[in-house]
Amino acid sequence: MPNLAFLADADLRDGLQDRLQRVETRLAEAVKSSYPFVTETSTHLVAAGGKRFRPLMALLCAGFGDPDQDAVYDAATVVELTHLATLYHDDVMDEAPLRRGRPSANSRWDNSVAILTGDFLFSRASDILADLGPDAVRIQARTFERLVTGQIKETVGPAAGEDPVAHHLDVLADKTGSLIATSAQFGAMFAGCDEMTVETVTRYGERIGVAFQLADDLVDLTSESAASGKTPGTDLKEGVPTLTTLIALRGADAHLHDLLSRPLSDAEVAQALGLLRSHPALTEARAVARQWADDARACLVPLPDGPARDALAAVCDYVVDRTA
């Protein structure tokens, strides 16, 4: 369950905790299978916890309408199941040994089991989604297209002559921003909000989604422990590009160029972390994350004053200021 201490309204916090618990119960039910081994593998990441940022966004945006509509809880469950499914697939592609501080599914079992478990979660999300109507199915399909396209873009890398930083931000908009935008959209839609509100929170969701991922990548560089759910420097070790490393690569430091251009040993990760933590690229990347959050905040102007809008504004600060 996420820590909601960043929300100033105590009544809103308490209500959200209750609603998030209802989503958690639905998640636990959704991953059960008649075949016990599938239940075991599907429960693996649900039980590991996580920030639950996508259902949180759905529930916050539902606050502009009736947040207790049953469809809101179904939609919040769908977006988290979709996210979890992508994590199973991502860990196979990245050959990641850990996820959320525990062995990843691919390391505990094998790649085939991890991939098929992700597929199982996608199927469960689709089953729930079918009851939400054709518009929801279409939105989810287009979101899934963006998720896959973003992953392919990241895998292929920037084209000749393309700015690697611009390419990276485009990847994040597809891989992370799209599903968080859909989470916000679903929350407002199924709470009965008007079209203007739905469109506004969708724009907000995409921007705050990119800020969220940029901040997550910064935590991987700056945290001193595994509180973030993965060992600090994981992206460096696996050779995964982040905004900080791409900005740093624009410089002339040959040693840093060498370290950032390939997967690293544990000793090299520690060395690269030390160099990056004192590098101007880190400050620049943090400023870019803040700009995306500020752009998200600017999207909120048309929305009515009140606890729901205040909460979304508070998310803008929470996302870029967090340390785990």
MARBA-72666 format. One line per field, with one value per residue: residue number from 1; residue in one letter; chain; x negated, y negated, z of N, C-alpha, C in turn. Coordinates in pm, whole numbers. Layout:
// MARBA-72666
resi NUM; ... $
resn A; ... $
chain A; ... $
n_c1 X; ... $
n_c2 Y; ... $
n_c3 Z; ... $
ca_c1 X; ... $
ca_c2 Y; ... $
ca_c3 Z; ... $
c_c1 X; ... $
c_c2 Y; ... $
c_c3 Z; ... $
// end
This chain:
// MARBA-72666
resi 1; 2; 3; 4; 5; 6; 7; 8; 9; 10; 11; 12; 13; 14; 15; 16; 17; 18; 19; 20; 21; 22; 23; 24; 25; 26; 27; 28; 29; 30; 31; 32; 33; 34; 35; 36; 37; 38; 39; 40; 41; 42; 43; 44; 45; 46; 47; 48; 49; 50; 51; 52; 53; 54; 55; 56; 57; 58; 59; 60; 61; 62; 63; 64; 65; 66; 67; 68; 69; 70; 71; 72; 73; 74; 75; 76; 77; 78; 79; 80; 81; 82; 83; 84; 85; 86; 87; 88; 89; 90; 91; 92; 93; 94; 95; 96; 97; 98; 99; 100; 101; 102; 103; 104; 105; 106; 107; 108; 109; 110; 111; 112; 113; 114; 115; 116; 117; 118; 119; 120; 121; 122; 123; 124; 125; 126; 127; 128; 129; 130; 131; 132; 133; 134; 135; 136; 137; 138; 139; 140; 141; 142; 143; 144; 145; 146; 147; 148; 149; 150; 151; 152; 153; 154; 155; 156; 157; 158; 159; 160; 161; 162; 163; 164; 165; 166; 167; 168; 169; 170; 171; 172; 173; 174; 175; 176; 177; 178; 179; 180; 181; 182; 183; 184; 185; 186; 187; 188; 189; 190; 191; 192; 193; 194; 195; 196; 197; 198; 199; 200; 201; 202; 203; 204; 205; 206; 207; 208; 209; 210; 211; 212; 213; 214; 215; 216; 217; 218; 219; 220; 221; 222; 223; 224; 225; 226; 227; 228; 229; 230; 231; 232; 233; 234; 235; 236; 237; 238; 239; 240; 241; 242; 243; 244; 245; 246; 247; 248; 249; 250; 251; 252; 253; 254; 255; 256; 257; 258; 259; 260; 261; 262; 263; 264; 265; 266; 267; 268; 269; 270; 271; 272; 273; 274; 275; 276; 277; 278; 279; 280; 281; 282; 283; 284; 285; 286; 287; 288; 289; 290; 291; 292; 293; 294; 295; 296; 297; 298; 299; 300; 301; 302; 303; 304; 305; 306; 307; 308; 309; 310; 311; 312; 313; 314; 315; 316; 317; 318; 319; 320; 321; 322; 323; 324 $
resn M; P; N; L; A; F; L; A; D; A; D; L; R; D; G; L; Q; D; R; L; Q; R; V; E; T; R; L; A; E; A; V; K; S; S; Y; P; F; V; T; E; T; S; T; H; L; V; A; A; G; G; K; R; F; R; P; L; M; A; L; L; C; A; G; F; G; D; P; D; Q; D; A; V; Y; D; A; A; T; V; V; E; L; T; H; L; A; T; L; Y; H; D; D; V; M; D; E; A; P; L; R; R; G; R; P; S; A; N; S; R; W; D; N; S; V; A; I; L; T; G; D; F; L; F; S; R; A; S; D; I; L; A; D; L; G; P; D; A; V; R; I; Q; A; R; T; F; E; R; L; V; T; G; Q; I; K; E; T; V; G; P; A; A; G; E; D; P; V; A; H; H; L; D; V; L; A; D; K; T; G; S; L; I; A; T; S; A; Q; F; G; A; M; F; A; G; C; D; E; M; T; V; E; T; V; T; R; Y; G; E; R; I; G; V; A; F; Q; L; A; D; D; L; V; D; L; T; S; E; S; A; A; S; G; K; T; P; G; T; D; L; K; E; G; V; P; T; L; T; T; L; I; A; L; R; G; A; D; A; H; L; H; D; L; L; S; R; P; L; S; D; A; E; V; A; Q; A; L; G; L; L; R; S; H; P; A; L; T; E; A; R; A; V; A; R; Q; W; A; D; D; A; R; A; C; L; V; P; L; P; D; G; P; A; R; D; A; L; A; A; V; C; D; Y; V; V; D; R; T; A $
chain A; A; A; A; A; A; A; A; A; A; A; A; A; A; A; A; A; A; A; A; A; A; A; A; A; A; A; A; A; A; A; A; A; A; A; A; A; A; A; A; A; A; A; A; A; A; A; A; A; A; A; A; A; A; A; A; A; A; A; A; A; A; A; A; A; A; A; A; A; A; A; A; A; A; A; A; A; A; A; A; A; A; A; A; A; A; A; A; A; A; A; A; A; A; A; A; A; A; A; A; A; A; A; A; A; A; A; A; A; A; A; A; A; A; A; A; A; A; A; A; A; A; A; A; A; A; A; A; A; A; A; A; A; A; A; A; A; A; A; A; A; A; A; A; A; A; A; A; A; A; A; A; A; A; A; A; A; A; A; A; A; A; A; A; A; A; A; A; A; A; A; A; A; A; A; A; A; A; A; A; A; A; A; A; A; A; A; A; A; A; A; A; A; A; A; A; A; A; A; A; A; A; A; A; A; A; A; A; A; A; A; A; A; A; A; A; A; A; A; A; A; A; A; A; A; A; A; A; A; A; A; A; A; A; A; A; A; A; A; A; A; A; A; A; A; A; A; A; A; A; A; A; A; A; A; A; A; A; A; A; A; A; A; A; A; A; A; A; A; A; A; A; A; A; A; A; A; A; A; A; A; A; A; A; A; A; A; A; A; A; A; A; A; A; A; A; A; A; A; A; A; A; A; A; A; A; A; A; A; A; A; A; A; A; A; A; A; A; A; A; A; A; A; A $
n_c1 -85; -51; -228; -51; -111; -182; 44; 244; 503; 672; 913; 945; 717; 779; 1010; 907; 724; 900; 1031; 820; 756; 975; 928; 695; 792; 946; 744; 605; 799; 825; 592; 605; 613; 753; 559; 314; 35; 22; 161; -26; -251; -137; -58; -295; -420; -213; -193; -433; -397; -433; -415; -162; -79; 71; 342; 389; 387; 614; 815; 784; 849; 1108; 1225; 1334; 1584; 1816; 1657; 1704; 1822; 1872; 1746; 1523; 1347; 1307; 1176; 945; 827; 779; 580; 364; 319; 243; 6; -148; -169; -334; -568; -655; -724; -916; -1123; -1218; -1322; -1518; -1674; -1658; -1744; -1611; -1304; -1123; -1265; -1277; -1336; -1300; -1035; -1135; -1389; -1330; -1172; -1159; -1231; -1021; -804; -773; -704; -464; -310; -285; -128; 101; 191; 249; 466; 653; 691; 814; 1049; 1188; 1207; 1379; 1633; 1659; 1722; 1723; 1584; 1394; 1247; 1137; 978; 795; 675; 544; 373; 217; 96; -73; -237; -375; -494; -660; -839; -961; -1081; -1267; -1424; -1530; -1655; -1769; -1729; -1966; -2119; -1915; -1823; -1936; -1833; -1580; -1461; -1459; -1280; -1051; -1017; -962; -719; -552; -598; -553; -404; -168; -4; 40; 176; 406; 500; 579; 772; 961; 1042; 1179; 1370; 1531; 1629; 1822; 1765; 1764; 1687; 1484; 1345; 1252; 1080; 896; 774; 658; 459; 305; 230; 56; -166; -242; -304; -539; -708; -707; -842; -1092; -1176; -1184; -1397; -1599; -1599; -1707; -1970; -2042; -1959; -2054; -2010; -1825; -1568; -1405; -1310; -1473; -1817; -2037; -2170; -2097; -2001; -2234; -2402; -2276; -2297; -2095; -1959; -1922; -1782; -1974; -2219; -2226; -2243; -2488; -2655; -2684; -2896; -3259; -3405; -3603; -3639; -3398; -3227; -3301; -3217; -2942; -2855; -2813; -2710; -2781; -3020; -2986; -3173; -3236; -2987; -2958; -3162; -3073; -2836; -2935; -3063; -2846; -2676; -2791; -2787; -2697; -2491; -2305; -2171; -2059; -1890; -1712; -1592; -1457; -1269; -1123; -1019; -842; -660; -568; -446; -240; -99; -12; 184; 403; 550; 811; 981; 1220; 1180; 1087; 1071; 996; 858; 655; 523; 417; 240; 66; -49; -223; -439; -513; -594; -840; -995; -1033; -1224; -1232 $
n_c2 120; -226; -504; -760; -997; -1238; -1372; -1634; -1647; -1487; -1340; -1277; -1117; -900; -801; -729; -527; -327; -279; -200; 37; 188; 216; 365; 604; 691; 725; 942; 1140; 1144; 1261; 1525; 1866; 2166; 2348; 2427; 2362; 2151; 1958; 1924; 1816; 1586; 1443; 1368; 1109; 938; 985; 882; 618; 269; -58; -113; -315; -361; -261; -440; -687; -654; -643; -892; -1069; -994; -1128; -1364; -1306; -1054; -860; -607; -437; -113; -44; -207; -85; 155; 59; -51; 181; 310; 143; 177; 454; 465; 316; 480; 708; 614; 584; 845; 922; 725; 788; 1024; 940; 765; 933; 930; 991; 928; 800; 553; 595; 867; 1204; 1198; 1318; 1453; 1529; 1680; 1886; 1946; 1796; 1859; 1919; 1672; 1503; 1622; 1594; 1316; 1289; 1421; 1241; 1021; 1132; 1161; 895; 809; 954; 843; 586; 613; 597; 332; 200; 113; -129; -152; 79; 15; -209; -86; 93; -81; -200; 19; 65; -157; -104; 124; 24; -172; -10; 126; -89; -163; 66; 78; -168; -514; -661; -714; -1023; -1116; -1285; -1149; -1207; -1326; -1110; -928; -1051; -1037; -761; -716; -850; -680; -423; -458; -696; -663; -457; -557; -787; -670; -549; -772; -873; -661; -662; -912; -886; -662; -749; -915; -1169; -1483; -1543; -1738; -1729; -1465; -1469; -1658; -1545; -1329; -1442; -1552; -1313; -1184; -1355; -1363; -1102; -1069; -1233; -1085; -848; -951; -1047; -807; -682; -851; -799; -546; -605; -769; -674; -527; -277; 32; -55; -149; 69; 194; 274; -1; -156; 35; -8; -105; 118; 296; 171; 2; -280; -605; -931; -1087; -953; -974; -1250; -1293; -1160; -1338; -1490; -1524; -1339; -1073; -837; -813; -792; -540; -377; -417; -307; -39; 278; 319; 433; 510; 357; 160; 40; -87; -273; -422; -524; -695; -888; -990; -1094; -1329; -1471; -1728; -1644; -1505; -1700; -1841; -1647; -1612; -1861; -1848; -1647; -1785; -1988; -1845; -1765; -2015; -2095; -1911; -2000; -2247; -2167; -2132; -2360; -2415; -2264; -2222; -2391; -2223; -1922; -1707; -1826; -1954; -1731; -1614; -1816; -1797; -1552; -1618; -1737; -1531; -1326; -1412; -1470; -1248; -985; -716 $
n_c3 0; -78; 72; 206; 323; 213; 147; 257; 356; 599; 606; 338; 303; 472; 350; 100; 173; 254; 11; -152; -26; -93; -367; -347; -243; -458; -647; -537; -566; -842; -940; -886; -981; -1121; -1137; -921; -938; -1119; -973; -769; -908; -1017; -796; -696; -751; -677; -404; -327; -296; -357; -515; -603; -772; -1002; -957; -747; -881; -1039; -842; -715; -925; -965; -764; -853; -923; -849; -637; -542; -718; -849; -1085; -1087; -908; -1041; -1270; -1156; -1068; -1309; -1432; -1261; -1276; -1544; -1536; -1362; -1519; -1727; -1584; -1530; -1790; -1852; -1672; -1774; -2021; -1931; -1788; -1511; -1173; -940; -810; -663; -428; -393; -525; -878; -1095; -1315; -1229; -1006; -1110; -1429; -1754; -1934; -1766; -1639; -1855; -1944; -1716; -1705; -1936; -1849; -1653; -1815; -1950; -1744; -1676; -1911; -1905; -1687; -1785; -2001; -1897; -1853; -2079; -2438; -2499; -2295; -2346; -2593; -2527; -2354; -2534; -2708; -2531; -2460; -2704; -2713; -2490; -2580; -2813; -2703; -2559; -2770; -2904; -2708; -2701; -2962; -2981; -3034; -3361; -3630; -3596; -3435; -3136; -2841; -2584; -2632; -2759; -2547; -2364; -2514; -2522; -2249; -2223; -2368; -2246; -1971; -1914; -2066; -1952; -1697; -1762; -1867; -1636; -1484; -1659; -1669; -1400; -1371; -1577; -1499; -1265; -1338; -1441; -1627; -1978; -2014; -1770; -1772; -1998; -1909; -1677; -1798; -1963; -1759; -1630; -1813; -1814; -1543; -1519; -1674; -1522; -1286; -1364; -1439; -1190; -1051; -1175; -1090; -816; -820; -864; -649; -398; -85; -2; -42; -34; -230; -357; -531; -581; -541; -832; -1012; -1276; -1396; -1374; -1542; -1780; -1864; -2017; -1869; -1800; -1666; -1721; -1999; -2036; -1910; -2086; -2288; -2223; -2195; -2055; -2069; -1922; -1779; -1996; -2091; -1875; -1881; -2113; -2125; -1970; -1617; -1368; -1013; -868; -1055; -1081; -832; -859; -1082; -975; -777; -937; -1086; -891; -815; -1043; -1278; -1444; -1295; -1145; -1358; -1469; -1258; -1261; -1504; -1446; -1251; -1414; -1579; -1384; -1303; -1539; -1540; -1317; -1413; -1586; -1427; -1391; -1513; -1353; -1084; -767; -464; -256; -431; -647; -502; -405; -638; -709; -494; -549; -753; -623; -448; -620; -737; -519; -364; -203; -225 $
ca_c1 0; -133; -228; 27; -142; -200; 175; 269; 640; 678; 1032; 916; 622; 848; 1098; 824; 672; 1008; 1057; 705; 768; 1075; 858; 601; 872; 981; 622; 579; 895; 805; 475; 627; 639; 791; 435; 242; -96; 47; 191; -153; -336; -67; -54; -433; -445; -108; -228; -554; -357; -461; -362; -21; -59; 175; 475; 401; 426; 754; 901; 776; 922; 1250; 1273; 1408; 1721; 1855; 1544; 1742; 1881; 1805; 1661; 1396; 1260; 1268; 1078; 820; 770; 731; 455; 255; 290; 169; -129; -218; -201; -451; -687; -700; -789; -1036; -1231; -1277; -1401; -1634; -1741; -1667; -1736; -1527; -1194; -1065; -1343; -1272; -1371; -1203; -972; -1223; -1500; -1277; -1130; -1239; -1176; -893; -702; -752; -632; -328; -239; -246; -16; 217; 241; 315; 596; 743; 727; 907; 1176; 1255; 1230; 1492; 1756; 1661; 1775; 1634; 1495; 1282; 1166; 1061; 875; 693; 603; 453; 269; 129; 15; -180; -331; -460; -574; -766; -940; -1036; -1167; -1380; -1509; -1599; -1740; -1744; -1773; -2085; -2093; -1811; -1872; -1906; -1750; -1444; -1414; -1434; -1158; -943; -1000; -897; -579; -481; -612; -501; -302; -42; 81; 82; 281; 527; 548; 651; 888; 1060; 1098; 1278; 1478; 1624; 1690; 1929; 1724; 1790; 1581; 1372; 1268; 1183; 970; 796; 695; 579; 338; 228; 175; -60; -280; -288; -362; -678; -780; -718; -948; -1220; -1212; -1217; -1533; -1689; -1608; -1799; -2106; -2072; -1924; -2167; -1967; -1732; -1433; -1327; -1263; -1579; -1948; -2082; -2261; -2051; -1998; -2373; -2456; -2213; -2319; -1969; -1980; -1832; -1807; -2101; -2333; -2228; -2295; -2630; -2726; -2709; -3021; -3384; -3476; -3621; -3620; -3255; -3171; -3325; -3134; -2800; -2825; -2806; -2677; -2894; -3039; -2946; -3274; -3221; -2863; -2990; -3245; -2988; -2745; -3010; -3085; -2721; -2614; -2853; -2790; -2588; -2381; -2204; -2092; -1982; -1783; -1613; -1519; -1365; -1159; -1043; -946; -728; -562; -508; -355; -121; -25; 53; 303; 512; 614; 955; 1059; 1274; 1108; 1139; 976; 945; 756; 542; 449; 337; 129; -30; -120; -331; -555; -549; -661; -979; -1069; -1046; -1357; -1217 $
ca_c2 0; -348; -597; -878; -1107; -1363; -1436; -1712; -1627; -1360; -1265; -1223; -1007; -784; -746; -664; -402; -228; -245; -123; 172; 258; 255; 472; 727; 732; 776; 1076; 1232; 1149; 1341; 1666; 1957; 2302; 2425; 2365; 2306; 2019; 1869; 1895; 1725; 1459; 1374; 1335; 965; 872; 997; 803; 480; 171; -192; -117; -452; -366; -266; -565; -793; -631; -678; -1037; -1137; -965; -1223; -1473; -1257; -961; -767; -475; -355; 16; -43; -273; 16; 248; -7; -60; 316; 336; 73; 237; 584; 438; 277; 598; 795; 561; 606; 982; 923; 640; 856; 1122; 865; 705; 1039; 875; 1094; 883; 707; 512; 647; 1013; 1262; 1181; 1444; 1524; 1590; 1783; 1999; 1929; 1694; 1902; 1904; 1529; 1448; 1675; 1531; 1183; 1307; 1456; 1118; 944; 1193; 1128; 753; 800; 1012; 740; 471; 640; 554; 186; 146; 104; -246; -117; 179; -57; -290; 6; 145; -185; -214; 135; 39; -252; -33; 211; -62; -232; 91; 150; -207; -155; 179; 44; -285; -628; -652; -794; -1166; -1153; -1322; -1041; -1254; -1339; -973; -869; -1109; -981; -625; -722; -888; -559; -310; -488; -800; -622; -380; -645; -871; -587; -533; -895; -879; -564; -707; -1018; -832; -572; -823; -995; -1308; -1537; -1521; -1829; -1678; -1343; -1508; -1732; -1455; -1243; -1519; -1555; -1180; -1155; -1435; -1319; -969; -1086; -1283; -972; -758; -1023; -1048; -670; -657; -926; -725; -434; -658; -847; -608; -460; -143; 95; -96; -173; 195; 257; 229; -122; -131; 148; -49; -110; 254; 363; 92; -62; -426; -695; -1068; -1133; -896; -1027; -1386; -1282; -1114; -1453; -1551; -1477; -1251; -945; -726; -800; -740; -395; -312; -430; -252; 108; 332; 302; 517; 443; 256; 50; -29; -178; -380; -507; -595; -805; -992; -1052; -1168; -1462; -1523; -1823; -1576; -1465; -1820; -1872; -1547; -1643; -1980; -1803; -1580; -1891; -2058; -1760; -1774; -2148; -2093; -1838; -2091; -2349; -2106; -2127; -2492; -2417; -2180; -2298; -2386; -2125; -1818; -1625; -1905; -1972; -1604; -1598; -1911; -1741; -1443; -1678; -1753; -1400; -1246; -1452; -1487; -1121; -925; -571 $
ca_c3 0; -83; 185; 165; 415; 138; 133; 378; 402; 672; 563; 206; 323; 529; 247; -2; 229; 246; -130; -200; 30; -176; -490; -311; -231; -595; -711; -484; -627; -987; -977; -851; -1093; -1081; -1135; -808; -972; -1180; -862; -701; -987; -1037; -668; -659; -747; -600; -262; -300; -269; -461; -489; -644; -818; -1105; -892; -671; -974; -1077; -729; -695; -1031; -942; -665; -917; -941; -744; -633; -494; -824; -857; -1205; -1054; -847; -1148; -1356; -1080; -1068; -1445; -1463; -1184; -1338; -1667; -1495; -1310; -1633; -1798; -1501; -1556; -1920; -1844; -1600; -1867; -2119; -1863; -1710; -1376; -1070; -829; -834; -535; -317; -382; -656; -985; -1135; -1409; -1157; -915; -1193; -1552; -1843; -1991; -1662; -1619; -1971; -1944; -1604; -1752; -2029; -1767; -1591; -1921; -1979; -1634; -1692; -2024; -1862; -1606; -1872; -2090; -1830; -1845; -2203; -2555; -2495; -2207; -2417; -2698; -2460; -2307; -2650; -2757; -2429; -2473; -2824; -2675; -2402; -2662; -2901; -2621; -2530; -2894; -2924; -2614; -2742; -3087; -2957; -3123; -3500; -3662; -3596; -3339; -3003; -2747; -2472; -2682; -2781; -2415; -2310; -2596; -2471; -2117; -2243; -2410; -2154; -1837; -1916; -2129; -1861; -1587; -1821; -1875; -1499; -1452; -1748; -1622; -1272; -1394; -1662; -1430; -1154; -1397; -1465; -1761; -2077; -1989; -1657; -1816; -2086; -1832; -1593; -1887; -1995; -1635; -1603; -1898; -1770; -1411; -1541; -1716; -1405; -1194; -1409; -1428; -1048; -1015; -1223; -1003; -690; -844; -856; -529; -271; -20; 39; -136; 4; -351; -411; -608; -535; -610; -943; -1094; -1417; -1442; -1387; -1656; -1901; -1905; -2022; -1797; -1842; -1609; -1794; -2135; -2027; -1878; -2205; -2376; -2180; -2255; -1962; -2139; -1828; -1755; -2122; -2093; -1774; -1913; -2245; -2119; -1837; -1526; -1252; -889; -835; -1151; -1047; -721; -914; -1165; -887; -717; -1037; -1127; -780; -809; -1180; -1308; -1514; -1197; -1118; -1478; -1481; -1155; -1309; -1609; -1376; -1191; -1519; -1617; -1274; -1310; -1654; -1495; -1227; -1495; -1647; -1330; -1380; -1542; -1262; -970; -641; -370; -212; -541; -718; -410; -397; -761; -700; -397; -617; -833; -535; -396; -723; -761; -394; -291; -199; -237 $
c_c1 -89; -123; -161; 0; -156; -67; 213; 406; 654; 798; 1010; 820; 693; 939; 1020; 767; 777; 1032; 942; 708; 870; 1012; 763; 673; 909; 861; 595; 674; 866; 690; 491; 664; 684; 669; 343; 108; -81; 83; 63; -236; -270; -62; -191; -457; -337; -145; -351; -522; -389; -392; -214; 15; 55; 315; 495; 446; 572; 848; 900; 860; 1072; 1310; 1344; 1553; 1759; 1749; 1581; 1820; 1802; 1709; 1527; 1298; 1216; 1160; 943; 750; 710; 596; 338; 220; 208; 24; -208; -258; -324; -578; -743; -777; -919; -1152; -1296; -1369; -1529; -1721; -1761; -1654; -1639; -1414; -1130; -1133; -1337; -1305; -1260; -1147; -1063; -1342; -1451; -1234; -1215; -1169; -1038; -780; -670; -670; -486; -246; -196; -127; 113; 277; 306; 453; 697; 785; 831; 1045; 1256; 1295; 1354; 1624; 1767; 1702; 1673; 1541; 1372; 1190; 1078; 949; 760; 610; 502; 340; 168; 40; -101; -283; -429; -550; -689; -876; -1025; -1130; -1289; -1478; -1593; -1695; -1711; -1797; -1896; -2047; -1986; -1874; -1837; -1818; -1604; -1382; -1376; -1303; -1036; -912; -924; -749; -495; -481; -549; -386; -168; 50; 125; 187; 412; 586; 631; 780; 999; 1125; 1207; 1397; 1581; 1679; 1800; 1894; 1757; 1667; 1460; 1283; 1189; 1063; 859; 711; 612; 449; 246; 158; 53; -183; -332; -348; -508; -762; -805; -833; -1085; -1268; -1253; -1360; -1636; -1707; -1706; -1945; -2140; -2043; -2045; -2132; -1876; -1587; -1343; -1274; -1362; -1711; -1989; -2185; -2219; -2051; -2139; -2427; -2403; -2231; -2193; -1988; -1878; -1867; -1941; -2220; -2341; -2280; -2446; -2712; -2752; -2843; -3142; -3463; -3485; -3595; -3472; -3184; -3185; -3232; -2986; -2761; -2812; -2757; -2801; -2899; -2997; -3044; -3262; -3093; -2888; -3071; -3160; -2889; -2813; -3031; -2956; -2658; -2673; -2856; -2674; -2469; -2270; -2112; -2003; -1865; -1673; -1528; -1419; -1245; -1065; -961; -824; -620; -493; -411; -226; -35; 51; 180; 425; 596; 765; 1042; 1108; 1186; 1171; 1036; 916; 834; 634; 457; 363; 220; 23; -110; -238; -456; -605; -635; -809; -1062; -1097; -1189; -1352; -1097 $
c_c2 -125; -428; -727; -1000; -1241; -1437; -1506; -1685; -1489; -1276; -1202; -1104; -881; -718; -672; -532; -293; -184; -165; 20; 254; 302; 371; 606; 780; 785; 919; 1179; 1252; 1241; 1489; 1746; 2092; 2394; 2362; 2302; 2168; 1917; 1828; 1794; 1588; 1376; 1317; 1185; 888; 871; 915; 657; 388; 40; -202; -255; -462; -357; -391; -678; -778; -677; -828; -1111; -1107; -1060; -1343; -1432; -1171; -852; -626; -393; -224; 21; -111; -172; 120; 186; -19; 75; 349; 270; 132; 375; 566; 402; 398; 691; 746; 583; 746; 987; 841; 714; 964; 1051; 811; 807; 995; 985; 1059; 795; 679; 581; 797; 1073; 1240; 1318; 1524; 1588; 1698; 1907; 1996; 1829; 1731; 1883; 1756; 1468; 1494; 1618; 1390; 1192; 1340; 1330; 1027; 1000; 1161; 981; 737; 851; 910; 623; 489; 594; 402; 120; 129; -16; -216; -16; 111; -140; -201; 61; 44; -213; -101; 120; -54; -185; 51; 128; -126; -134; 120; 33; -200; -46; 145; -73; -396; -604; -739; -941; -1211; -1184; -1212; -1083; -1267; -1201; -909; -921; -1059; -837; -627; -760; -767; -452; -335; -587; -751; -549; -465; -744; -795; -563; -654; -905; -786; -610; -810; -966; -756; -631; -917; -1139; -1352; -1523; -1610; -1777; -1555; -1378; -1577; -1638; -1358; -1313; -1526; -1422; -1147; -1230; -1390; -1179; -976; -1136; -1170; -879; -824; -1023; -908; -636; -734; -856; -609; -479; -714; -777; -533; -318; -87; 58; -119; -46; 262; 199; 104; -90; -16; 112; -55; 29; 324; 286; 27; -213; -499; -836; -1119; -1081; -952; -1171; -1383; -1242; -1227; -1519; -1481; -1382; -1111; -826; -703; -748; -589; -323; -311; -366; -101; 152; 333; 410; 441; 331; 135; -29; -130; -297; -478; -587; -716; -919; -1066; -1135; -1308; -1530; -1620; -1758; -1538; -1583; -1855; -1774; -1573; -1764; -1942; -1732; -1683; -1964; -1977; -1765; -1910; -2159; -2019; -1929; -2197; -2296; -2114; -2255; -2488; -2342; -2261; -2285; -2282; -2019; -1738; -1699; -1926; -1846; -1583; -1695; -1859; -1627; -1499; -1697; -1618; -1322; -1282; -1464; -1354; -1066; -772; -540 $
c_c3 0; 45; 141; 251; 343; 119; 264; 439; 467; 630; 427; 218; 372; 426; 139; 47; 220; 102; -190; -147; -48; -309; -462; -300; -369; -670; -666; -544; -775; -1027; -939; -974; -1038; -1077; -1031; -845; -1037; -1073; -790; -779; -1004; -910; -631; -648; -673; -452; -227; -273; -386; -431; -520; -698; -919; -1047; -808; -761; -1015; -966; -702; -799; -1024; -840; -722; -946; -822; -734; -590; -595; -836; -976; -1179; -996; -950; -1236; -1286; -1075; -1204; -1470; -1383; -1237; -1466; -1634; -1446; -1423; -1708; -1717; -1521; -1688; -1918; -1779; -1686; -1966; -2057; -1791; -1566; -1271; -958; -880; -699; -416; -299; -518; -758; -1025; -1228; -1339; -1060; -993; -1320; -1642; -1897; -1891; -1641; -1733; -1970; -1828; -1640; -1847; -1954; -1703; -1694; -1950; -1870; -1641; -1803; -1986; -1780; -1694; -1960; -2030; -1820; -1976; -2314; -2554; -2409; -2274; -2522; -2636; -2413; -2422; -2703; -2658; -2441; -2596; -2791; -2583; -2484; -2753; -2824; -2589; -2654; -2922; -2833; -2656; -2865; -3066; -3056; -3264; -3521; -3670; -3499; -3203; -2904; -2629; -2515; -2706; -2648; -2355; -2386; -2551; -2338; -2130; -2283; -2301; -2017; -1842; -1967; -2031; -1742; -1637; -1828; -1736; -1457; -1532; -1699; -1491; -1290; -1475; -1579; -1302; -1206; -1424; -1607; -1849; -2053; -1876; -1698; -1902; -2007; -1748; -1677; -1927; -1874; -1612; -1687; -1849; -1634; -1422; -1584; -1598; -1305; -1234; -1403; -1283; -1001; -1056; -1139; -869; -704; -833; -719; -398; -217; 23; -68; -104; -117; -412; -503; -562; -611; -718; -1033; -1243; -1475; -1468; -1511; -1786; -1953; -1906; -1937; -1839; -1790; -1689; -1936; -2137; -2000; -2000; -2305; -2343; -2239; -2167; -2022; -2046; -1800; -1879; -2126; -1996; -1814; -2046; -2245; -1981; -1748; -1418; -1127; -852; -929; -1126; -936; -769; -996; -1080; -822; -812; -1072; -1016; -764; -946; -1203; -1378; -1418; -1165; -1237; -1495; -1379; -1197; -1418; -1546; -1314; -1296; -1566; -1510; -1276; -1428; -1619; -1407; -1307; -1562; -1556; -1324; -1410; -1440; -1142; -846; -549; -339; -328; -617; -630; -403; -520; -762; -604; -459; -695; -749; -485; -495; -737; -634; -322; -301; -208; -324 $
// end
